[in-house]
Amino acid sequence: MRLLLLGGTEFVGRAVAEAAVGRGWEVTVFHRGRHEAPAGVRTLLGDRTAPGGLAALDEDPGEWDVVVDTWSAAPGAVRDAARLLRGRAGRHVYVSSCSVYEWPRPAGYTEDAPVVDGASPDADLTDYARDKRGGELAAVDAFGADRSVLVRAGLILGPYENVGRLPWWLNRMARGGPVLAPGPRDLPLQYVDVRDLAQWILGTAEQGLSGPYSVVSPQGHATTGELLEACVRATGGPAELRWTPPEVVLEAGIEPWTQLPVWVPPGSDLHDALHSADVSRAVAAGLRCRPVAETVADTWRWLTGIGGTAPQRPDRTSKGLDPAVEAKVLGVARGV
Ligand SMILES: NC(=O)c1ccc[n+]([C@@H]2O[C@H](COP(=O)([O-])OP(=O)(O)OC[C@H]3O[C@@H](n4cnc5c(N)ncnc54)[C@H](OP(=O)(O)O)[C@@H]3O)[C@@H](O)[C@H]2O)c1
């Protein structure tokens, strides 16, 4: 198989590139050259936001079985590349997001749930949900619904994460001492390991699938307890989890999801939306999810290998809890 990745050098795209190289595919990545490309790929350089920025793609004689686009800003970049490539690539896979579903999303929502309106392939940068929906519309406009896959990923974790969720928890555990663990311990989570997502994306291309898919682990694959306990084990055990009721966390003014990454309170709209999707369609299309302990251990190995400071995308807010707030909620002296 011949794969063209628009992107391919940071987190999700990198995992797709590495998985494809691992399958013996011919891989071309198109990016600006600010991040190093994975081993074994051919590189084309250009800036998708600059006039004439697609020249290297335009002039390249390449043809591909599948193009995967990870773009997540104004949808015009998806539109322009997809129009350029529609006659030279068999299938288009757009890495979208569950954020395209309208809010609130009832627990158990499927791909039939309504999506945000007001999005357009030609829109300027708006908000994340509309940018992603605009990217979906751009992909389908150019390739047609039968040649497009819309990968509505939920939370993505794993090595090379550049959003700062699992890296924050791992660094917090490594610092040791009492750790505010937001309860309940058995709260079900949904996320997808970036490498499982990558393998699934390649599988959709091989099987010739199309249409929208919500992609995270089935509910019940992991709980908050399993995730945080895996973090304690991976980092060598200096941390002591202090399970704290969700009401106490919320009363302290702590923001779910961002200040305590991954966690949202049980029974809330947030939990319905972020950890309660029905992913039967992705599972039927081959989604396989590795154990949470493996995701955590491999992410810690990667993070320590780069000195403990995770890369941070400039277009996402930073994550994590102020140690003083944590200590106050736990009623312990800071630094203990
Ligand atoms: N993280 C999550 O939990 C989550 C959840 C749901 C969905 N998603 C979606 O997953 C995707 C994440 O993908 P990723 O960013 O990790 O993919 P990636 O393909 O690994 O990285 C982004 C790529 O874009 C290139 N790039 C950036 N600006 C460019 C420009 N102006 N012109 C050409 N290339 C450019 C970068 O390389 P250079 O810098 O070298 O140009 C890099 O190769 C996003 O679409 C996001 O919306 C994420």
The ligand as an SDF file (V2000), in Angstrom:
LIG
                    3D

 48 52  0  0  0  0  0  0  0  0999 V2000
   -4.9980   14.5200   21.3020 N   0  0  0  0  0  0  0  0  0  0  0  0
   -6.2280   14.0870   21.4000 C   0  0  0  0  0  0  0  0  0  0  0  0
   -6.6550   13.6000   22.4560 O   0  0  0  0  0  0  0  0  0  0  0  0
   -7.1440   14.1720   20.2040 C   0  0  0  0  0  0  0  0  0  0  0  0
   -8.4660   13.7440   20.3260 C   0  0  0  0  0  0  0  0  0  0  0  0
   -9.2940   13.7350   19.2100 C   0  0  0  0  0  0  0  0  0  0  0  0
   -8.7960   14.1440   17.9770 C   0  0  0  0  0  0  0  0  0  0  0  0
   -7.5140   14.5830   17.8810 N   0  0  0  0  0  0  0  0  0  0  0  0
   -7.0090   14.9870   16.5710 C   0  0  0  0  0  0  0  0  0  0  0  0
   -5.8320   14.2590   16.3020 O   0  0  0  0  0  0  0  0  0  0  0  0
   -5.0130   15.0200   15.4320 C   0  0  0  0  0  0  0  0  0  0  0  0
   -3.6290   15.0960   16.0640 C   0  0  0  0  0  0  0  0  0  0  0  0
   -2.7630   14.9910   15.0490 O   0  0  0  0  0  0  0  0  0  0  0  0
   -1.2260   15.3820   15.2910 P   0  0  0  0  0  0  0  0  0  0  0  0
   -1.1470   16.8740   15.3470 O   0  0  0  0  0  0  0  0  0  0  0  0
   -0.7150   14.5940   16.4040 O   0  0  0  0  0  0  0  0  0  0  0  0
   -0.6810   14.8770   13.8720 O   0  0  0  0  0  0  0  0  0  0  0  0
    0.7780   14.8320   13.2960 P   0  0  0  0  0  0  0  0  0  0  0  0
    0.5470   14.6310   11.8250 O   0  0  0  0  0  0  0  0  0  0  0  0
    1.6090   13.8400   14.0030 O   0  0  0  0  0  0  0  0  0  0  0  0
    1.3880   16.2770   13.5970 O   0  0  0  0  0  0  0  0  0  0  0  0
    0.9620   17.4740   12.9440 C   0  0  0  0  0  0  0  0  0  0  0  0
    1.7630   17.6300   11.6360 C   0  0  0  0  0  0  0  0  0  0  0  0
    1.4110   18.7740   10.9400 O   0  0  0  0  0  0  0  0  0  0  0  0
    2.5980   19.3740   10.3800 C   0  0  0  0  0  0  0  0  0  0  0  0
    2.2800   20.7680   10.1840 N   0  0  0  0  0  0  0  0  0  0  0  0
    1.9260   21.6790   11.1270 C   0  0  0  0  0  0  0  0  0  0  0  0
    1.6570   22.8630   10.5540 N   0  0  0  0  0  0  0  0  0  0  0  0
    1.8330   22.6930    9.2120 C   0  0  0  0  0  0  0  0  0  0  0  0
    1.7040   23.5420    8.0870 C   0  0  0  0  0  0  0  0  0  0  0  0
    1.3510   24.8320    8.2160 N   0  0  0  0  0  0  0  0  0  0  0  0
    1.9580   23.0320    6.8590 N   0  0  0  0  0  0  0  0  0  0  0  0
    2.3300   21.7300    6.6940 C   0  0  0  0  0  0  0  0  0  0  0  0
    2.4660   20.8820    7.7300 N   0  0  0  0  0  0  0  0  0  0  0  0
    2.2250   21.3480    8.9650 C   0  0  0  0  0  0  0  0  0  0  0  0
    3.6320   19.0780   11.4580 C   0  0  0  0  0  0  0  0  0  0  0  0
    4.9710   19.0360   10.9570 O   0  0  0  0  0  0  0  0  0  0  0  0
    5.9210   20.3380   10.8680 P   0  0  0  0  0  0  0  0  0  0  0  0
    5.7930   21.0490   12.1900 O   0  0  0  0  0  0  0  0  0  0  0  0
    7.2720   19.7930   10.5790 O   0  0  0  0  0  0  0  0  0  0  0  0
    5.3490   21.1220    9.7370 O   0  0  0  0  0  0  0  0  0  0  0  0
    3.2470   17.6680   11.8400 C   0  0  0  0  0  0  0  0  0  0  0  0
    3.8190   16.7270   10.9440 O   0  0  0  0  0  0  0  0  0  0  0  0
   -5.6260   16.3800   15.2950 C   0  0  0  0  0  0  0  0  0  0  0  0
   -6.3460   16.4290   14.1010 O   0  0  0  0  0  0  0  0  0  0  0  0
   -6.5940   16.4590   16.4670 C   0  0  0  0  0  0  0  0  0  0  0  0
   -7.6780   17.2770   16.1830 O   0  0  0  0  0  0  0  0  0  0  0  0
   -6.6740   14.6010   18.9570 C   0  0  0  0  0  0  0  0  0  0  0  0
  1  2  1  0
  2  3  2  0
  2  4  1  0
  4  5  1  0
  4 48  2  0
  5  6  2  0
  6  7  1  0
  7  8  2  0
  8  9  1  0
  8 48  1  0
  9 10  1  0
  9 46  1  0
 10 11  1  0
 11 12  1  0
 11 44  1  0
 12 13  1  0
 13 14  1  0
 14 15  2  0
 14 16  1  0
 14 17  1  0
 17 18  1  0
 18 19  2  0
 18 20  1  0
 18 21  1  0
 21 22  1  0
 22 23  1  0
 23 24  1  0
 23 42  1  0
 24 25  1  0
 25 26  1  0
 25 36  1  0
 26 27  1  0
 26 35  1  0
 27 28  2  0
 28 29  1  0
 29 30  1  0
 29 35  2  0
 30 31  1  0
 30 32  2  0
 32 33  1  0
 33 34  2  0
 34 35  1  0
 36 37  1  0
 36 42  1  0
 37 38  1  0
 38 39  2  0
 38 40  1  0
 38 41  1  0
 42 43  1  0
 44 45  1  0
 44 46  1  0
 46 47  1  0
M  CHG  2   8   1  16  -1
M  END
$$$$
